[in-house]
Amino acid sequence: MDKSSAKKPHIVFLFSDTGGGHRSAAEAITEALDLEYPHKFTYEMVDFFLNYSPPPLNLAGPVYPTWSKMDTLWKFSFDQSDDPDRMRVIYSMFWPYIRLFLYKLLREHPCDMFVSVHPLINIPLLRAMRRREINKPYLIVVTDLVSTHAAWFANEASQIIIPTQQAVRKAIRANVKPDQLKIIGLPVADRFCKLVGEKKNIRDKLGWPHDKVVILLVGGGEGMGPLEEISREINDTNLDVALVVITGRNKKLKKKLENVKWSIPVHIYGFVKDMPDFMRAADFLLTKAGPGTISEALIAGLPIILYHRISGQEEGNVSYVIDEGAGVWAPEIDDIIETLKYWLENPSKRQEAVDNAKRLARPNASREIAREIASRLDVHNR
């Protein structure tokens, strides 16, 4: 830290690239801090698995995509460990192996506050802080909507910010006091929260038709999932729609889809940075049940069709969307087609889903979290 910034509160964000949502959440919070309190803070992003974990734990990031696709094994691991007592036993077993790495993290990253956006670091790092007598605020921002694993709820944390009311019960079960909890929402980037431009103008810019219902089909940054099969079935069913497919970094799929002879208007994109515009200009979203994408879609008022979820951690996301009337679960392609037909034939039902999505949206979550951080660091009096 240079001398000019020496008096600014310094925040260490703890994350890991086990899925893209943790990094995105941390970046959304730092962005909100800069918007709400320009030049008032300094930050570091620390990937604790990559840099402060012994082998083989340091491989968690690269291994995660493969492991999370092993549905039965992943669900078994999630369910069996999703218990506060079991997690205490697991962490006690690992403590002799990981403690020196945690002490090193604390030594190399002194700060005024830790903000964690990942479940697996909290309990052991707070234990390390206690043993090293480091008394700094420790804020946990839970990035799972509903299926919140017990590891999130470290009762030594200063504050635990949760995204939904449904997550409260599991926190209390983990012996977290009610006054430690605050329901704010999931942090998303500011560009998703701004109402920039009307749908008509955005479609003009993108070259999308105005006389068609537009379906936005996404498979995450890597373009995973049955995107090709879903696209072809929508095309072959001759629905009166236009289709937008985001293939992400999957260049092979993009090229393959570009060579298909479509009978409906279809727009194929690779990795895009203007997803907020895509969501604002679309009418339906077809996606896997990732919490970040769901939160972004709710802000855009998009009815959601969920075609895939990771067992355990994303199952609650599906229930949340369905129970709140913001979308449907359609794991089979026939289910997707039937839902699209139903919404096309029943505009009032589609509008109900739009209204419910808007009701659930929390566009100010990132800024509210920023204000919570600022209040704990008393930035106004600096």
C-alpha positions as CSV (number, residue, x, y, z in Angstrom):
1,M,0.0,0.0,0.0
2,D,1.5,3.4,-0.9
3,K,1.5,6.3,1.5
4,S,-1.4,8.1,-0.1
5,S,-3.7,5.2,0.6
6,A,-2.2,4.2,3.9
7,K,-5.2,5.5,5.9
8,K,-7.8,3.9,3.7
9,P,-9.5,0.8,5.1
10,H,-8.1,-2.2,3.4
11,I,-10.4,-5.1,2.6
12,V,-9.4,-8.7,1.7
13,F,-12.0,-10.6,-0.4
14,L,-11.7,-14.4,0.1
15,F,-12.9,-16.4,-2.9
16,S,-12.1,-19.3,-5.1
17,D,-12.7,-20.0,-8.7
18,T,-14.8,-23.1,-8.0
19,G,-17.5,-21.9,-10.3
20,G,-17.7,-18.3,-11.6
21,G,-20.2,-17.0,-9.1
22,H,-17.8,-16.4,-6.2
23,R,-15.4,-14.1,-8.1
24,S,-18.4,-12.3,-9.7
25,A,-19.9,-11.6,-6.3
26,A,-16.7,-10.2,-5.0
27,E,-16.2,-8.0,-8.0
28,A,-19.8,-6.8,-7.8
29,I,-19.2,-5.7,-4.2
30,T,-15.9,-3.9,-4.9
31,E,-17.6,-2.1,-7.8
32,A,-20.5,-1.0,-5.5
33,L,-18.0,0.2,-2.9
34,D,-16.3,2.3,-5.6
35,L,-19.6,3.7,-6.7
36,E,-20.9,4.5,-3.3
37,Y,-17.6,5.6,-1.7
38,P,-15.1,6.6,-4.5
39,H,-11.4,6.2,-3.4
40,K,-12.3,5.4,0.2
41,F,-11.1,1.8,0.2
42,T,-8.3,-0.5,-1.1
43,Y,-8.9,-4.2,-1.9
44,E,-7.2,-7.5,-2.5
45,M,-8.8,-10.6,-4.0
46,V,-7.3,-13.8,-2.5
47,D,-8.0,-17.2,-4.0
48,F,-7.4,-19.2,-0.9
49,F,-7.6,-22.7,-2.5
50,L,-5.1,-21.7,-5.2
51,N,-2.6,-19.8,-3.1
52,Y,-3.1,-20.9,0.5
53,S,-4.1,-24.6,0.5
54,P,-1.9,-27.7,0.5
55,P,-2.1,-30.4,-2.2
56,P,-4.5,-31.7,-3.4
57,L,-6.8,-28.9,-2.0
58,N,-5.0,-26.3,-4.2
59,L,-6.5,-28.1,-7.2
60,A,-10.1,-27.4,-6.2
61,G,-10.5,-24.8,-8.9
62,P,-9.5,-27.0,-11.9
63,V,-11.2,-30.1,-10.5
64,Y,-14.5,-28.4,-9.7
65,P,-16.1,-28.4,-13.2
66,T,-15.5,-32.2,-13.6
67,W,-16.5,-33.1,-10.0
68,S,-19.7,-31.1,-10.0
69,K,-20.9,-33.0,-13.1
70,M,-20.6,-36.3,-11.3
71,D,-24.2,-35.9,-10.1
72,T,-24.5,-38.8,-7.7
73,L,-21.1,-38.3,-6.1
74,W,-21.6,-34.6,-5.9
75,K,-25.0,-34.8,-4.3
76,F,-23.8,-37.5,-1.8
77,S,-20.8,-35.2,-0.8
78,F,-23.0,-32.2,-0.4
79,D,-25.8,-33.9,1.6
80,Q,-23.5,-35.8,3.9
81,S,-21.4,-32.8,4.8
82,D,-24.4,-30.4,5.1
83,D,-24.6,-30.5,8.8
84,P,-22.9,-28.2,11.4
85,D,-21.7,-31.0,13.6
86,R,-20.2,-33.0,10.7
87,M,-18.5,-29.9,9.4
88,R,-16.9,-29.3,12.8
89,V,-15.5,-32.8,12.7
90,I,-14.3,-32.4,9.1
91,Y,-12.5,-29.1,9.9
92,S,-11.0,-30.6,13.0
93,M,-9.5,-33.4,10.9
94,F,-8.1,-31.0,8.3
95,W,-6.8,-28.4,10.8
96,P,-3.3,-29.9,11.4
97,Y,-2.8,-30.1,7.6
98,I,-4.1,-26.6,6.7
99,R,-3.3,-24.4,9.7
100,L,0.1,-23.2,8.6
101,F,-1.3,-22.1,5.2
102,L,-4.0,-20.2,7.0
103,Y,-1.5,-18.5,9.3
104,K,0.5,-17.6,6.2
105,L,-2.6,-16.0,4.6
106,L,-3.2,-13.9,7.7
107,R,0.5,-12.9,7.8
108,E,0.7,-11.9,4.1
109,H,-2.7,-10.1,3.9
110,P,-3.1,-7.8,6.8
111,C,-6.3,-5.9,6.5
112,D,-9.1,-3.9,8.2
113,M,-11.8,-6.4,7.2
114,F,-12.2,-9.8,5.6
115,V,-15.1,-10.4,3.3
116,S,-15.7,-14.0,2.3
117,V,-17.9,-15.0,-0.7
118,H,-17.1,-18.8,-0.4
119,P,-18.3,-21.3,2.2
120,L,-15.3,-23.4,2.8
121,I,-12.8,-20.9,4.2
122,N,-14.8,-19.3,7.0
123,I,-14.8,-21.7,9.9
124,P,-11.1,-22.6,9.7
125,L,-9.8,-19.0,9.0
126,L,-11.9,-17.6,11.9
127,R,-10.2,-20.3,14.1
128,A,-6.8,-19.2,12.8
129,M,-7.7,-15.5,13.5
130,R,-8.7,-16.4,17.1
131,R,-5.5,-18.3,17.7
132,R,-3.4,-15.4,16.3
133,E,-5.5,-12.9,18.3
134,I,-6.5,-11.1,15.1
135,N,-9.7,-9.1,16.0
136,K,-10.9,-7.8,12.6
137,P,-14.4,-7.7,11.2
138,Y,-15.2,-10.8,9.2
139,L,-18.2,-10.5,6.8
140,I,-19.7,-13.5,5.0
141,V,-21.7,-12.9,1.8
142,V,-23.6,-16.1,1.0
143,T,-23.7,-16.6,-2.8
144,D,-26.2,-19.5,-2.8
145,L,-29.9,-18.5,-2.9
146,V,-31.6,-21.2,-0.9
147,S,-29.5,-24.4,-0.6
148,T,-27.0,-22.9,1.7
149,H,-24.5,-25.4,2.9
150,A,-23.7,-25.5,6.6
151,A,-20.2,-24.4,5.9
152,W,-21.4,-20.9,5.2
153,F,-22.6,-20.3,8.7
154,A,-19.5,-19.6,10.9
155,N,-21.0,-18.3,14.1
156,E,-17.8,-16.4,14.9
157,A,-18.4,-14.1,11.9
158,S,-19.2,-10.5,12.5
159,Q,-22.1,-10.5,10.0
160,I,-23.6,-13.0,7.6
161,I,-25.4,-11.5,4.6
162,I,-27.9,-13.9,3.1
163,P,-29.9,-13.5,-0.2
164,T,-33.3,-14.9,0.8
165,Q,-35.6,-15.5,3.7
166,Q,-35.5,-19.2,3.0
167,A,-31.8,-19.3,4.0
168,V,-32.5,-18.1,7.6
169,R,-33.6,-21.5,9.0
170,K,-30.3,-23.2,8.1
171,A,-28.3,-20.4,9.6
172,I,-30.2,-20.7,12.9
173,R,-29.7,-24.4,12.8
174,A,-25.9,-23.8,12.7
175,N,-26.1,-21.7,15.9
176,V,-25.9,-18.4,14.2
177,K,-27.6,-15.7,16.2
178,P,-30.5,-13.8,14.4
179,D,-28.7,-10.5,14.9
180,Q,-25.7,-11.8,13.0
181,L,-27.9,-12.3,9.9
182,K,-29.0,-9.7,7.4
183,I,-31.2,-10.5,4.4
184,I,-30.0,-8.2,1.5
185,G,-29.8,-10.3,-1.7
186,L,-27.2,-11.6,-4.0
187,P,-24.6,-9.1,-5.3
188,V,-24.6,-8.6,-9.0
189,A,-22.7,-6.2,-11.3
190,D,-24.1,-2.7,-11.5
191,R,-24.7,-2.9,-15.3
192,F,-27.4,-5.5,-14.6
193,C,-29.2,-3.1,-12.2
194,K,-29.4,-0.1,-14.5
195,L,-32.5,0.5,-16.6
196,V,-30.6,1.6,-19.7
197,G,-32.7,1.9,-22.9
198,E,-36.1,0.5,-23.9
199,K,-36.5,-3.0,-25.3
200,K,-37.3,-1.7,-28.7
201,N,-34.1,0.4,-28.9
202,I,-31.9,-2.5,-27.6
203,R,-33.4,-4.8,-30.2
204,D,-32.7,-2.3,-32.9
205,K,-29.1,-2.2,-31.8
206,L,-28.8,-6.0,-31.7
207,G,-30.6,-6.5,-34.9
208,W,-33.3,-8.7,-33.3
209,P,-36.9,-8.8,-34.6
210,H,-39.6,-6.7,-33.0
211,D,-42.5,-8.9,-34.1
212,K,-41.3,-12.1,-32.4
213,V,-41.1,-13.4,-28.8
214,V,-37.4,-13.7,-28.2
215,I,-36.0,-16.7,-26.3
216,L,-32.6,-16.3,-24.7
217,L,-30.8,-19.6,-24.3
218,V,-27.6,-19.7,-22.3
219,G,-25.2,-22.3,-21.0
220,G,-22.8,-20.3,-18.8
221,G,-19.4,-19.0,-19.8
222,E,-18.3,-22.3,-21.2
223,G,-21.5,-22.9,-23.3
224,M,-22.2,-26.2,-21.5
225,G,-25.4,-28.2,-21.5
226,P,-27.8,-29.4,-24.2
227,L,-27.8,-26.1,-26.1
228,E,-27.7,-27.7,-29.6
229,E,-30.5,-30.1,-28.8
230,I,-32.7,-27.5,-27.3
231,S,-32.1,-25.1,-30.2
232,R,-32.9,-27.7,-32.9
233,E,-36.1,-28.8,-31.1
234,I,-37.4,-25.2,-30.8
235,N,-36.6,-24.7,-34.5
236,D,-38.3,-28.0,-35.6
237,T,-41.4,-27.3,-33.5
238,N,-42.0,-24.2,-35.7
239,L,-42.9,-21.9,-32.8
240,D,-43.5,-18.3,-33.7
241,V,-40.4,-17.1,-31.9
242,A,-36.9,-15.9,-32.4
243,L,-34.0,-17.6,-30.7
244,V,-30.8,-16.2,-29.3
245,V,-28.1,-18.7,-28.2
246,I,-25.1,-17.8,-26.2
247,T,-22.4,-20.4,-26.6
248,G,-19.8,-18.7,-24.4
249,R,-16.3,-19.9,-25.0
250,N,-17.5,-23.1,-26.8
251,K,-16.2,-22.1,-30.2
252,K,-16.9,-25.6,-31.6
253,L,-20.6,-25.3,-30.7
254,K,-20.9,-21.8,-32.1
255,K,-19.5,-22.8,-35.4
256,K,-21.8,-25.9,-35.6
257,L,-24.9,-23.8,-34.9
258,E,-23.9,-21.2,-37.4
259,N,-23.9,-23.9,-40.1
260,V,-27.5,-25.0,-39.3
261,K,-30.3,-24.0,-41.8
262,W,-32.8,-22.5,-39.4
263,S,-36.5,-22.0,-40.1
264,I,-36.9,-19.4,-37.5
265,P,-34.8,-16.2,-36.8
266,V,-31.8,-17.3,-34.8
267,H,-28.8,-15.3,-33.5
268,I,-25.7,-17.1,-32.4
269,Y,-23.2,-15.5,-30.1
270,G,-20.0,-16.6,-28.4
271,F,-18.8,-15.1,-25.2
272,V,-20.5,-11.8,-24.6
273,K,-20.0,-8.8,-22.3
274,D,-23.3,-7.1,-22.9
275,M,-25.5,-9.8,-21.2
276,P,-27.6,-7.1,-19.4
277,D,-28.8,-5.8,-22.8
278,F,-29.5,-9.4,-24.0
279,M,-31.7,-9.9,-20.9
280,R,-33.5,-6.6,-21.2
281,A,-34.3,-7.3,-24.9
282,A,-35.4,-10.9,-24.5
283,D,-38.8,-12.3,-23.4
284,F,-37.9,-15.7,-21.9
285,L,-34.7,-17.1,-20.4
286,L,-33.6,-20.7,-20.8
287,T,-30.7,-21.4,-18.4
288,K,-29.2,-23.7,-15.8
289,A,-30.0,-22.9,-12.2
290,G,-27.0,-20.8,-11.2
291,P,-27.8,-18.2,-8.5
292,G,-26.1,-15.3,-10.3
293,T,-27.9,-15.8,-13.6
294,I,-31.2,-16.2,-11.7
295,S,-30.7,-13.0,-9.8
296,E,-29.8,-11.1,-13.0
297,A,-32.9,-12.5,-14.7
298,L,-35.2,-11.4,-11.9
299,I,-33.8,-7.9,-12.1
300,A,-34.5,-7.9,-15.8
301,G,-38.1,-9.2,-15.2
302,L,-37.4,-12.3,-17.3
303,P,-39.6,-15.5,-16.9
304,I,-37.1,-18.3,-16.3
305,I,-37.1,-21.9,-17.7
306,L,-34.5,-23.9,-15.8
307,Y,-33.2,-27.0,-17.7
308,H,-30.4,-28.1,-15.4
309,R,-29.1,-27.7,-11.8
310,I,-26.2,-29.0,-9.8
311,S,-27.4,-31.5,-7.3
312,G,-27.4,-30.2,-3.7
313,Q,-26.3,-26.6,-4.0
314,E,-28.7,-25.5,-6.8
315,E,-31.7,-27.6,-6.0
316,G,-33.1,-24.9,-3.7
317,N,-32.7,-22.4,-6.6
318,V,-35.2,-24.4,-8.6
319,S,-37.7,-24.6,-5.8
320,Y,-37.3,-20.9,-5.2
321,V,-38.1,-19.9,-8.8
322,I,-41.0,-22.4,-9.0
323,D,-42.5,-21.6,-5.6
324,E,-42.4,-17.9,-6.2
325,G,-44.0,-18.2,-9.6
326,A,-41.1,-16.7,-11.5
327,G,-40.4,-19.7,-13.8
328,V,-40.5,-23.4,-14.2
329,W,-38.3,-26.5,-14.0
330,A,-38.0,-28.2,-17.4
331,P,-35.3,-30.9,-17.3
332,E,-36.4,-32.6,-20.5
333,I,-36.6,-30.9,-23.9
334,D,-40.3,-31.9,-24.2
335,D,-40.9,-30.0,-20.9
336,I,-39.2,-26.9,-22.4
337,I,-41.3,-27.0,-25.5
338,E,-44.6,-27.5,-23.6
339,T,-43.7,-24.5,-21.3
340,L,-42.9,-22.3,-24.3
341,K,-46.2,-23.2,-26.0
342,Y,-48.1,-22.6,-22.8
343,W,-46.6,-19.1,-22.2
344,L,-47.1,-18.2,-25.9
345,E,-50.7,-19.2,-25.8
346,N,-51.4,-17.7,-22.4
347,P,-49.9,-14.2,-22.3
348,S,-51.5,-13.5,-18.9
349,K,-49.6,-16.4,-17.3
350,R,-46.4,-15.2,-18.9
351,Q,-47.1,-11.7,-17.4
352,E,-47.6,-13.3,-14.0
353,A,-44.1,-14.8,-14.2
354,V,-42.7,-11.4,-15.2
355,D,-44.5,-9.7,-12.3
356,N,-43.2,-12.3,-9.9
357,A,-39.6,-12.0,-11.2
358,K,-39.8,-8.2,-10.6
359,R,-41.2,-8.7,-7.1
360,L,-38.2,-11.0,-6.2
361,A,-35.6,-8.8,-7.8
362,R,-33.0,-7.1,-5.5
363,P,-31.2,-4.7,-7.8
364,N,-29.8,-2.7,-4.9
365,A,-28.1,-5.7,-3.1
366,S,-24.5,-4.9,-4.1
367,R,-24.8,-1.3,-2.9
368,E,-26.6,-2.3,0.3
369,I,-23.7,-4.7,1.1
370,A,-21.3,-1.9,0.3
371,R,-23.1,0.3,2.8
372,E,-22.9,-2.4,5.4
373,I,-19.2,-2.7,4.9
374,A,-18.7,1.0,5.1
375,S,-20.7,1.3,8.3
376,R,-18.6,-1.4,10.0
377,L,-15.4,0.3,9.0
378,D,-16.8,3.7,10.0
379,V,-15.7,5.2,6.7
380,H,-17.8,8.3,7.2
381,N,-15.6,9.5,10.1
382,R,-12.3,9.0,8.3
